[in-house]
Amino acid sequence: MSEFTRAGVQPVGINPASAASHAKYAAKMQFGFPLLSDADRSIAEAYHAIKLGGLGIQRTVYAIGRDGKIAYAVRGAPPPADIVAAAAQ
C-alpha cells in the first residue's frame, strides 16, 4: 500500500459482495483502500472481468491514468510497482 500512497495512486477494490460483507473483510484484512460493491456485476461486465460462462469474476487490475484513460489492464495480481508506473504516466 505504501507504494501507492507515495505515488499518489488510490487503489479501489470492486466485486459483487455486499457492502456489509466488504466492511467486515476490509476490517479483518486491514485494507487501506475502499472496497466497492458491484452487486449487479455491471462494472465487471463493462470492464470485461466476467469469467467465461458468466459464472464468476476474473481478477483484473486496471490503472486509470491522470488523463482519465485506462493506462494498464492485466488479469491476475501484477506487482504493485507495475501498476504504479502505469498510473503515474
N, C-alpha and C positions, 0 to 999 in steps of 0.2 A: 504494500500500500504506500510505503514511503516514496517509492519511485514515482508513482502517480502524483502524489502531493507535491513533490519537488518540481515536477514538470507542469504543474497547474492543470492536470488531467483529472476529470471527475468520472470514475467508473460507476456504472449502474448495472445491476442485475435485473433481468426480466424473465419470468416464467409463469406458467399457468396456475401456480399455487395461490391460495387466498392471501390477502393482506395479513390476516391473523397468523397464518402459518409462517409467512415471511418474517414477521416480527419476532416470533419465538426462535426461528432458525438463526436470524441475524444476531440476536442476543446470545444464543448458545455459541455461535462461531466467532463472536466479537468482530463482526464485519464493520469496517469503517466507511461503508458506502451504502446507498439505498438499494433496496430490492423492490421492484415494481411488479404488480400482478397483471398478467395478461390472460385473464380467465377465459375469454372467448378465442384466444390464440390469434387474434387479428394482427398483432405486431409480429408474431412468429411467422405468420403467413406472408406478411408484407416484406419481411427480410429473408425469406426463403430458408427458415430454420426448422421446418417441419420435416420429420423423418419420412423416408419413402413409405407409402402406405398410410400416412397420416396418423400413425399410432403414437407418436411421441415428438419430443423436441430434440433437435440435434444441437448440442452446444456449439454456438457460433459467436465469434468475437468480432465486433465492428468497432473501428475507431473513426469518429467523426472529426474531421479537421476543423481548424479555426474558421475556415471558409464555409462550414456547414455541409460539406460534401463527404461522402464515405472515402476515407483515406486508406482503409485497411479492412479486409474481410478474410477471416480464417476459421475453418471448422476446428473444433477441439479446444485446447488450452495452451495457446502460444506463450512464450516468455514475456513477462511484463515489459522488458526493455524494447522488444519489437513493437509492442502496442504504443508505448510512449513515443518512440521515434516516429511512427507514422502519424500520430495525433498532433505532434508538435510541428509538423511541416506546414 
